[in-house]
Each structure stands twice: as C-alpha cells, then as structure tokens.
C-alpha cells in the first residue's frame, strides 16, 4: 500500500511539474492541458486535506482525558 500511495503522489507531482514546464514554453502547448491541470490540482488539494484530517484524527485518538 505504501508503494501505491508513494507512486500516486509522485505521479501527481510529476504531472503538475510538467504543466509548469509547459507553461514556460508557450501558451499554445498549455491550453489543451488546462482541464487536466485543474483536475490534478483539485485531486492534490483534496488528498492533502484528507491526509491532514486523517492524521489529526489519528493523533487525537492517543489523547488521554
């Protein structure tokens, strides 16, 4: 499971970096990739929010009242 999560996150980072590189080369290359970049940005943000929430719930479970 760790390898799958690592590969997925590295793939998202590589795709976002590729969009940034294409942005510097010219707008005509980037226009077809706009929807893909938006989806990747949304998925990355949502995964960050979910992982952060999961971590907070996990750490709260160790709290002694």
PDB file with one MODEL, atoms N, CA, C and O in Angstrom:
MODEL        1
ATOM      1  N   UNK A   1       0.825  -1.197   0.000  1.00  0.00           N
ATOM      2  CA  UNK A   1       0.000   0.000   0.000  1.00  0.00           C
ATOM      3  C   UNK A   1       0.868   1.258   0.000  1.00  0.00           C
ATOM      4  O   UNK A   1       0.523   2.263  -0.622  1.00  0.00           O
ATOM      5  N   UNK A   2       1.997   1.188   0.705  1.00  0.00           N
ATOM      6  CA  UNK A   2       2.883   2.358   0.751  1.00  0.00           C
ATOM      7  C   UNK A   2       3.446   2.683  -0.619  1.00  0.00           C
ATOM      8  O   UNK A   2       3.553   3.851  -0.991  1.00  0.00           O
ATOM      9  N   UNK A   3       3.811   1.636  -1.382  1.00  0.00           N
ATOM     10  CA  UNK A   3       4.351   1.870  -2.716  1.00  0.00           C
ATOM     11  C   UNK A   3       3.304   2.489  -3.636  1.00  0.00           C
ATOM     12  O   UNK A   3       3.616   3.364  -4.444  1.00  0.00           O
ATOM     13  N   UNK A   4       2.073   2.034  -3.509  1.00  0.00           N
ATOM     14  CA  UNK A   4       0.997   2.569  -4.342  1.00  0.00           C
ATOM     15  C   UNK A   4       0.764   4.043  -4.041  1.00  0.00           C
ATOM     16  O   UNK A   4       0.641   4.853  -4.959  1.00  0.00           O
ATOM     17  N   UNK A   5       0.704   4.393  -2.763  1.00  0.00           N
ATOM     18  CA  UNK A   5       0.489   5.785  -2.373  1.00  0.00           C
ATOM     19  C   UNK A   5       1.663   6.659  -2.795  1.00  0.00           C
ATOM     20  O   UNK A   5       1.469   7.774  -3.281  1.00  0.00           O
ATOM     21  N   UNK A   6       2.875   6.156  -2.611  1.00  0.00           N
ATOM     22  CA  UNK A   6       4.065   6.911  -2.991  1.00  0.00           C
ATOM     23  C   UNK A   6       4.096   7.147  -4.500  1.00  0.00           C
ATOM     24  O   UNK A   6       4.350   8.264  -4.950  1.00  0.00           O
ATOM     25  N   UNK A   7       3.839   6.106  -5.272  1.00  0.00           N
ATOM     26  CA  UNK A   7       3.852   6.246  -6.730  1.00  0.00           C
ATOM     27  C   UNK A   7       2.753   7.191  -7.209  1.00  0.00           C
ATOM     28  O   UNK A   7       2.966   7.958  -8.148  1.00  0.00           O
ATOM     29  N   UNK A   8       1.586   7.145  -6.579  1.00  0.00           N
ATOM     30  CA  UNK A   8       0.483   8.015  -6.970  1.00  0.00           C
ATOM     31  C   UNK A   8       0.833   9.473  -6.693  1.00  0.00           C
ATOM     32  O   UNK A   8       0.605  10.341  -7.535  1.00  0.00           O
ATOM     33  N   UNK A   9       1.387   9.741  -5.510  1.00  0.00           N
ATOM     34  CA  UNK A   9       1.751  11.114  -5.175  1.00  0.00           C
ATOM     35  C   UNK A   9       2.893  11.615  -6.054  1.00  0.00           C
ATOM     36  O   UNK A   9       2.885  12.772  -6.474  1.00  0.00           O
ATOM     37  N   UNK A  10       3.871  10.764  -6.338  1.00  0.00           N
ATOM     38  CA  UNK A  10       4.959  11.164  -7.235  1.00  0.00           C
ATOM     39  C   UNK A  10       4.447  11.418  -8.652  1.00  0.00           C
ATOM     40  O   UNK A  10       4.935  12.316  -9.337  1.00  0.00           O
ATOM     41  N   UNK A  11       3.476  10.638  -9.086  1.00  0.00           N
ATOM     42  CA  UNK A  11       2.870  10.870 -10.399  1.00  0.00           C
ATOM     43  C   UNK A  11       2.140  12.198 -10.459  1.00  0.00           C
ATOM     44  O   UNK A  11       2.221  12.907 -11.462  1.00  0.00           O
ATOM     45  N   UNK A  12       1.426  12.543  -9.393  1.00  0.00           N
ATOM     46  CA  UNK A  12       0.751  13.838  -9.355  1.00  0.00           C
ATOM     47  C   UNK A  12       1.748  14.986  -9.378  1.00  0.00           C
ATOM     48  O   UNK A  12       1.544  15.976 -10.080  1.00  0.00           O
ATOM     49  N   UNK A  13       2.821  14.858  -8.615  1.00  0.00           N
ATOM     50  CA  UNK A  13       3.839  15.904  -8.585  1.00  0.00           C
ATOM     51  C   UNK A  13       4.499  16.041  -9.949  1.00  0.00           C
ATOM     52  O   UNK A  13       4.724  17.156 -10.419  1.00  0.00           O
ATOM     53  N   UNK A  14       4.810  14.926 -10.587  1.00  0.00           N
ATOM     54  CA  UNK A  14       5.433  14.973 -11.911  1.00  0.00           C
ATOM     55  C   UNK A  14       4.505  15.610 -12.937  1.00  0.00           C
ATOM     56  O   UNK A  14       4.957  16.379 -13.786  1.00  0.00           O
ATOM     57  N   UNK A  15       3.224  15.302 -12.868  1.00  0.00           N
ATOM     58  CA  UNK A  15       2.277  15.891 -13.810  1.00  0.00           C
ATOM     59  C   UNK A  15       2.145  17.397 -13.592  1.00  0.00           C
ATOM     60  O   UNK A  15       2.088  18.164 -14.553  1.00  0.00           O
ATOM     61  N   UNK A  16       2.098  17.815 -12.336  1.00  0.00           N
ATOM     62  CA  UNK A  16       2.000  19.249 -12.058  1.00  0.00           C
ATOM     63  C   UNK A  16       3.276  19.978 -12.491  1.00  0.00           C
ATOM     64  O   UNK A  16       3.199  21.095 -13.004  1.00  0.00           O
ATOM     65  N   UNK A  17       4.429  19.371 -12.296  1.00  0.00           N
ATOM     66  CA  UNK A  17       5.678  19.983 -12.764  1.00  0.00           C
ATOM     67  C   UNK A  17       5.723  20.054 -14.282  1.00  0.00           C
ATOM     68  O   UNK A  17       6.232  21.025 -14.842  1.00  0.00           O
ATOM     69  N   UNK A  18       5.196  19.037 -14.953  1.00  0.00           N
ATOM     70  CA  UNK A  18       5.154  19.059 -16.412  1.00  0.00           C
ATOM     71  C   UNK A  18       4.275  20.202 -16.909  1.00  0.00           C
ATOM     72  O   UNK A  18       4.604  20.852 -17.902  1.00  0.00           O
ATOM     73  N   UNK A  19       3.169  20.449 -16.231  1.00  0.00           N
ATOM     74  CA  UNK A  19       2.302  21.562 -16.616  1.00  0.00           C
ATOM     75  C   UNK A  19       3.031  22.890 -16.411  1.00  0.00           C
ATOM     76  O   UNK A  19       2.900  23.799 -17.232  1.00  0.00           O
ATOM     77  N   UNK A  20       3.791  23.010 -15.333  1.00  0.00           N
ATOM     78  CA  UNK A  20       4.554  24.242 -15.101  1.00  0.00           C
ATOM     79  C   UNK A  20       5.616  24.451 -16.176  1.00  0.00           C
ATOM     80  O   UNK A  20       5.828  25.575 -16.630  1.00  0.00           O
ATOM     81  N   UNK A  21       6.278  23.382 -16.582  1.00  0.00           N
ATOM     82  CA  UNK A  21       7.287  23.485 -17.643  1.00  0.00           C
ATOM     83  C   UNK A  21       6.633  23.879 -18.958  1.00  0.00           C
ATOM     84  O   UNK A  21       7.153  24.725 -19.685  1.00  0.00           O
ATOM     85  N   UNK A  22       5.496  23.269 -19.264  1.00  0.00           N
ATOM     86  CA  UNK A  22       4.795  23.629 -20.499  1.00  0.00           C
ATOM     87  C   UNK A  22       4.312  25.072 -20.464  1.00  0.00           C
ATOM     88  O   UNK A  22       4.214  25.721 -21.505  1.00  0.00           O
ATOM     89  N   UNK A  23       4.014  25.571 -19.286  1.00  0.00           N
ATOM     90  CA  UNK A  23       3.584  26.957 -19.160  1.00  0.00           C
ATOM     91  C   UNK A  23       4.706  27.910 -19.555  1.00  0.00           C
ATOM     92  O   UNK A  23       4.441  28.973 -20.115  1.00  0.00           O
ATOM     93  N   UNK A  24       5.935  27.551 -19.275  1.00  0.00           N
ATOM     94  CA  UNK A  24       7.058  28.417 -19.634  1.00  0.00           C
ATOM     95  C   UNK A  24       7.395  28.316 -21.112  1.00  0.00           C
ATOM     96  O   UNK A  24       7.979  29.247 -21.666  1.00  0.00           O
ATOM     97  N   UNK A  25       7.045  27.210 -21.772  1.00  0.00           N
ATOM     98  CA  UNK A  25       7.378  27.050 -23.186  1.00  0.00           C
ATOM     99  C   UNK A  25       6.414  27.776 -24.106  1.00  0.00           C
ATOM    100  O   UNK A  25       6.778  28.143 -25.223  1.00  0.00           O
ATOM    101  N   UNK A  26       5.218  27.983 -23.659  1.00  0.00           N
ATOM    102  CA  UNK A  26       4.269  28.692 -24.510  1.00  0.00           C
ATOM    103  C   UNK A  26       2.841  28.322 -24.205  1.00  0.00           C
ATOM    104  O   UNK A  26       2.551  27.206 -23.773  1.00  0.00           O
ATOM    105  N   UNK A  27       1.957  29.261 -24.431  1.00  0.00           N
ATOM    106  CA  UNK A  27       0.545  29.058 -24.104  1.00  0.00           C
ATOM    107  C   UNK A  27      -0.131  28.067 -25.041  1.00  0.00           C
ATOM    108  O   UNK A  27      -1.074  27.391 -24.632  1.00  0.00           O
ATOM    109  N   UNK A  28       0.326  27.962 -26.290  1.00  0.00           N
ATOM    110  CA  UNK A  28      -0.334  27.049 -27.234  1.00  0.00           C
ATOM    111  C   UNK A  28      -0.179  25.589 -26.827  1.00  0.00           C
ATOM    112  O   UNK A  28      -1.002  24.754 -27.200  1.00  0.00           O
ATOM    113  N   UNK A  29       0.864  25.272 -26.067  1.00  0.00           N
ATOM    114  CA  UNK A  29       1.032  23.909 -25.578  1.00  0.00           C
ATOM    115  C   UNK A  29       0.210  23.660 -24.313  1.00  0.00           C
ATOM    116  O   UNK A  29      -0.158  22.523 -24.019  1.00  0.00           O
ATOM    117  N   UNK A  30      -0.069  24.707 -23.583  1.00  0.00           N
ATOM    118  CA  UNK A  30      -0.733  24.562 -22.291  1.00  0.00           C
ATOM    119  C   UNK A  30      -2.253  24.561 -22.389  1.00  0.00           C
ATOM    120  O   UNK A  30      -2.922  23.961 -21.547  1.00  0.00           O
ATOM    121  N   UNK A  31      -2.808  25.220 -23.397  1.00  0.00           N
ATOM    122  CA  UNK A  31      -4.268  25.335 -23.491  1.00  0.00           C
ATOM    123  C   UNK A  31      -4.997  23.990 -23.470  1.00  0.00           C
ATOM    124  O   UNK A  31      -6.007  23.878 -22.775  1.00  0.00           O
ATOM    125  N   UNK A  32      -4.537  22.958 -24.198  1.00  0.00           N
ATOM    126  CA  UNK A  32      -5.253  21.678 -24.111  1.00  0.00           C
ATOM    127  C   UNK A  32      -5.127  20.997 -22.752  1.00  0.00           C
ATOM    128  O   UNK A  32      -5.939  20.138 -22.408  1.00  0.00           O
ATOM    129  N   UNK A  33      -4.111  21.380 -21.977  1.00  0.00           N
ATOM    130  CA  UNK A  33      -3.889  20.730 -20.687  1.00  0.00           C
ATOM    131  C   UNK A  33      -4.546  21.452 -19.518  1.00  0.00           C
ATOM    132  O   UNK A  33      -4.430  20.999 -18.379  1.00  0.00           O
ATOM    133  N   UNK A  34      -5.226  22.554 -19.767  1.00  0.00           N
ATOM    134  CA  UNK A  34      -5.863  23.303 -18.680  1.00  0.00           C
ATOM    135  C   UNK A  34      -6.840  22.461 -17.860  1.00  0.00           C
ATOM    136  O   UNK A  34      -6.780  22.496 -16.631  1.00  0.00           O
ATOM    137  N   UNK A  35      -7.736  21.708 -18.496  1.00  0.00           N
ATOM    138  CA  UNK A  35      -8.669  20.908 -17.680  1.00  0.00           C
ATOM    139  C   UNK A  35      -7.945  19.840 -16.860  1.00  0.00           C
ATOM    140  O   UNK A  35      -8.323  19.567 -15.721  1.00  0.00           O
ATOM    141  N   UNK A  36      -6.911  19.239 -17.435  1.00  0.00           N
ATOM    142  CA  UNK A  36      -6.161  18.211 -16.717  1.00  0.00           C
ATOM    143  C   UNK A  36      -5.435  18.826 -15.531  1.00  0.00           C
ATOM    144  O   UNK A  36      -5.399  18.239 -14.449  1.00  0.00           O
ATOM    145  N   UNK A  37      -4.860  20.003 -15.728  1.00  0.00           N
ATOM    146  CA  UNK A  37      -4.156  20.671 -14.631  1.00  0.00           C
ATOM    147  C   UNK A  37      -5.121  21.041 -13.509  1.00  0.00           C
ATOM    148  O   UNK A  37      -4.772  20.942 -12.333  1.00  0.00           O
ATOM    149  N   UNK A  38      -6.315  21.460 -13.863  1.00  0.00           N
ATOM    150  CA  UNK A  38      -7.310  21.796 -12.837  1.00  0.00           C
ATOM    151  C   UNK A  38      -7.717  20.563 -12.038  1.00  0.00           C
ATOM    152  O   UNK A  38      -7.846  20.626 -10.816  1.00  0.00           O
ATOM    153  N   UNK A  39      -7.919  19.442 -12.727  1.00  0.00           N
ATOM    154  CA  UNK A  39      -8.287  18.208 -12.038  1.00  0.00           C
ATOM    155  C   UNK A  39      -7.147  17.742 -11.141  1.00  0.00           C
ATOM    156  O   UNK A  39      -7.382  17.329 -10.005  1.00  0.00           O
ATOM    157  N   UNK A  40      -5.912  17.805 -11.642  1.00  0.00           N
ATOM    158  CA  UNK A  40      -4.767  17.394 -10.828  1.00  0.00           C
ATOM    159  C   UNK A  40      -4.603  18.286  -9.600  1.00  0.00           C
ATOM    160  O   UNK A  40      -4.293  17.801  -8.512  1.00  0.00           O
ATOM    161  N   UNK A  41      -4.809  19.570  -9.774  1.00  0.00           N
ATOM    162  CA  UNK A  41      -4.700  20.484  -8.645  1.00  0.00           C
ATOM    163  C   UNK A  41      -5.795  20.180  -7.617  1.00  0.00           C
ATOM    164  O   UNK A  41      -5.535  20.194  -6.414  1.00  0.00           O
ATOM    165  N   UNK A  42      -6.998  19.910  -8.078  1.00  0.00           N
ATOM    166  CA  UNK A  42      -8.100  19.596  -7.174  1.00  0.00           C
ATOM    167  C   UNK A  42      -7.851  18.288  -6.437  1.00  0.00           C
ATOM    168  O   UNK A  42      -8.068  18.205  -5.228  1.00  0.00           O
ATOM    169  N   UNK A  43      -7.399  17.269  -7.153  1.00  0.00           N
ATOM    170  CA  UNK A  43      -7.128  15.973  -6.530  1.00  0.00           C
ATOM    171  C   UNK A  43      -5.994  16.096  -5.517  1.00  0.00           C
ATOM    172  O   UNK A  43      -6.064  15.508  -4.438  1.00  0.00           O
ATOM    173  N   UNK A  44      -4.961  16.845  -5.851  1.00  0.00           N
ATOM    174  CA  UNK A  44      -3.846  17.033  -4.925  1.00  0.00           C
ATOM    175  C   UNK A  44      -4.305  17.761  -3.675  1.00  0.00           C
ATOM    176  O   UNK A  44      -3.938  17.376  -2.565  1.00  0.00           O
ATOM    177  N   UNK A  45      -5.099  18.805  -3.839  1.00  0.00           N
ATOM    178  CA  UNK A  45      -5.597  19.545  -2.683  1.00  0.00           C
ATOM    179  C   UNK A  45      -6.493  18.675  -1.811  1.00  0.00           C
ATOM    180  O   UNK A  45      -6.357  18.668  -0.587  1.00  0.00           O
ATOM    181  N   UNK A  46      -7.406  17.943  -2.436  1.00  0.00           N
ATOM    182  CA  UNK A  46      -8.309  17.095  -1.659  1.00  0.00           C
ATOM    183  C   UNK A  46      -7.556  15.982  -0.943  1.00  0.00           C
ATOM    184  O   UNK A  46      -7.882  15.655   0.198  1.00  0.00           O
ATOM    185  N   UNK A  47      -6.555  15.395  -1.594  1.00  0.00           N
ATOM    186  CA  UNK A  47      -5.777  14.358  -0.918  1.00  0.00           C
ATOM    187  C   UNK A  47      -5.005  14.936   0.253  1.00  0.00           C
ATOM    188  O   UNK A  47      -4.868  14.278   1.284  1.00  0.00           O
ATOM    189  N   UNK A  48      -4.496  16.161   0.114  1.00  0.00           N
ATOM    190  CA  UNK A  48      -3.818  16.819   1.233  1.00  0.00           C
ATOM    191  C   UNK A  48      -4.776  17.047   2.395  1.00  0.00           C
ATOM    192  O   UNK A  48      -4.423  16.811   3.550  1.00  0.00           O
ATOM    193  N   UNK A  49      -5.981  17.505   2.094  1.00  0.00           N
ATOM    194  CA  UNK A  49      -6.973  17.755   3.143  1.00  0.00           C
ATOM    195  C   UNK A  49      -7.369  16.447   3.831  1.00  0.00           C
ATOM    196  O   UNK A  49      -7.474  16.397   5.056  1.00  0.00           O
ATOM    197  N   UNK A  50      -7.585  15.406   3.056  1.00  0.00           N
ATOM    198  CA  UNK A  50      -7.985  14.117   3.632  1.00  0.00           C
ATOM    199  C   UNK A  50      -6.858  13.538   4.484  1.00  0.00           C
ATOM    200  O   UNK A  50      -7.103  13.053   5.588  1.00  0.00           O
ATOM    201  N   UNK A  51      -5.621  13.586   3.977  1.00  0.00           N
ATOM    202  CA  UNK A  51      -4.491  13.055   4.747  1.00  0.00           C
ATOM    203  C   UNK A  51      -4.251  13.864   6.022  1.00  0.00           C
ATOM    204  O   UNK A  51      -3.931  13.296   7.067  1.00  0.00           O
ATOM    205  N   UNK A  52      -4.402  15.178   5.941  1.00  0.00           N
ATOM    206  CA  UNK A  52      -4.237  16.007   7.133  1.00  0.00           C
ATOM    207  C   UNK A  52      -5.324  15.695   8.155  1.00  0.00           C
ATOM    208  O   UNK A  52      -5.033  15.560   9.343  1.00  0.00           O
ATOM    209  N   UNK A  53      -6.561  15.581   7.712  1.00  0.00           N
ATOM    210  CA  UNK A  53      -7.656  15.229   8.615  1.00  0.00           C
ATOM    211  C   UNK A  53      -7.467  13.857   9.236  1.00  0.00           C
ATOM    212  O   UNK A  53      -7.725  13.669  10.424  1.00  0.00           O
ATOM    213  N   UNK A  54      -7.023  12.908   8.445  1.00  0.00           N
ATOM    214  CA  UNK A  54      -6.768  11.565   8.955  1.00  0.00           C
ATOM    215  C   UNK A  54      -5.675  11.592  10.016  1.00  0.00           C
ATOM    216  O   UNK A  54      -5.786  10.936  11.051  1.00  0.00           O
ATOM    217  N   UNK A  55      -4.626  12.351   9.753  1.00  0.00           N
ATOM    218  CA  UNK A  55      -3.538  12.462  10.727  1.00  0.00           C
ATOM    219  C   UNK A  55      -4.021  13.103  12.031  1.00  0.00           C
ATOM    220  O   UNK A  55      -3.653  12.659  13.118  1.00  0.00           O
ATOM    221  N   UNK A  56      -4.838  14.139  11.918  1.00  0.00           N
ATOM    222  CA  UNK A  56      -5.344  14.796  13.121  1.00  0.00           C
ATOM    223  C   UNK A  56      -6.258  13.872  13.925  1.00  0.00           C
ATOM    224  O   UNK A  56      -6.188  13.859  15.154  1.00  0.00           O
ATOM    225  N   UNK A  57      -7.102  13.110  13.259  1.00  0.00           N
ATOM    226  CA  UNK A  57      -7.967  12.163  13.957  1.00  0.00           C
ATOM    227  C   UNK A  57      -7.133  11.064  14.600  1.00  0.00           C
ATOM    228  O   UNK A  57      -7.413  10.645  15.723  1.00  0.00           O
ATOM    229  N   UNK A  58      -6.117  10.599  13.896  1.00  0.00           N
ATOM    230  CA  UNK A  58      -5.246   9.554  14.424  1.00  0.00           C
ATOM    231  C   UNK A  58      -4.502  10.031  15.665  1.00  0.00           C
ATOM    232  O   UNK A  58      -4.431   9.314  16.663  1.00  0.00           O
ATOM    233  N   UNK A  59      -3.950  11.235  15.607  1.00  0.00           N
ATOM    234  CA  UNK A  59      -3.220  11.738  16.776  1.00  0.00           C
ATOM    235  C   UNK A  59      -4.161  12.062  17.928  1.00  0.00           C
ATOM    236  O   UNK A  59      -3.769  11.950  19.089  1.00  0.00           O
ATOM    237  N   UNK A  60      -5.395  12.460  17.630  1.00  0.00           N
ATOM    238  CA  UNK A  60      -6.363  12.740  18.701  1.00  0.00           C
ATOM    239  C   UNK A  60      -6.786  11.463  19.412  1.00  0.00           C
ATOM    240  O   UNK A  60      -7.223  11.513  20.561  1.00  0.00           O
ATOM    241  N   UNK A  61      -6.663  10.327  18.749  1.00  0.00           N
ATOM    242  CA  UNK A  61      -7.069   9.079  19.388  1.00  0.00           C
ATOM    243  C   UNK A  61      -6.123   8.677  20.513  1.00  0.00           C
ATOM    244  O   UNK A  61      -6.483   7.842  21.344  1.00  0.00           O
ATOM    245  N   UNK A  62      -4.921   9.252  20.560  1.00  0.00           N
ATOM    246  CA  UNK A  62      -3.970   8.941  21.621  1.00  0.00           C
ATOM    247  C   UNK A  62      -4.100   9.879  22.820  1.00  0.00           C
ATOM    248  O   UNK A  62      -3.379   9.741  23.808  1.00  0.00           O
ATOM    249  N   UNK A  63      -5.001  10.806  22.726  1.00  0.00           N
ATOM    250  CA  UNK A  63      -5.153  11.803  23.782  1.00  0.00           C
ATOM    251  C   UNK A  63      -5.848  11.179  24.996  1.00  0.00           C
ATOM    252  O   UNK A  63      -6.853  10.483  24.858  1.00  0.00           O
ATOM    253  N   UNK A  64      -5.308  11.432  26.160  1.00  0.00           N
ATOM    254  CA  UNK A  64      -5.908  10.928  27.406  1.00  0.00           C
ATOM    255  C   UNK A  64      -6.663  12.052  28.081  1.00  0.00           C
ATOM    256  O   UNK A  64      -6.102  13.114  28.350  1.00  0.00           O
ATOM    257  N   UNK A  65      -7.920  11.823  28.351  1.00  0.00           N
ATOM    258  CA  UNK A  65      -8.737  12.837  29.040  1.00  0.00           C
ATOM    259  C   UNK A  65      -8.766  12.617  30.522  1.00  0.00           C
ATOM    260  O   UNK A  65      -9.406  13.379  31.247  1.00  0.00           O
TER     261      UNK A  65
ENDMDL
END
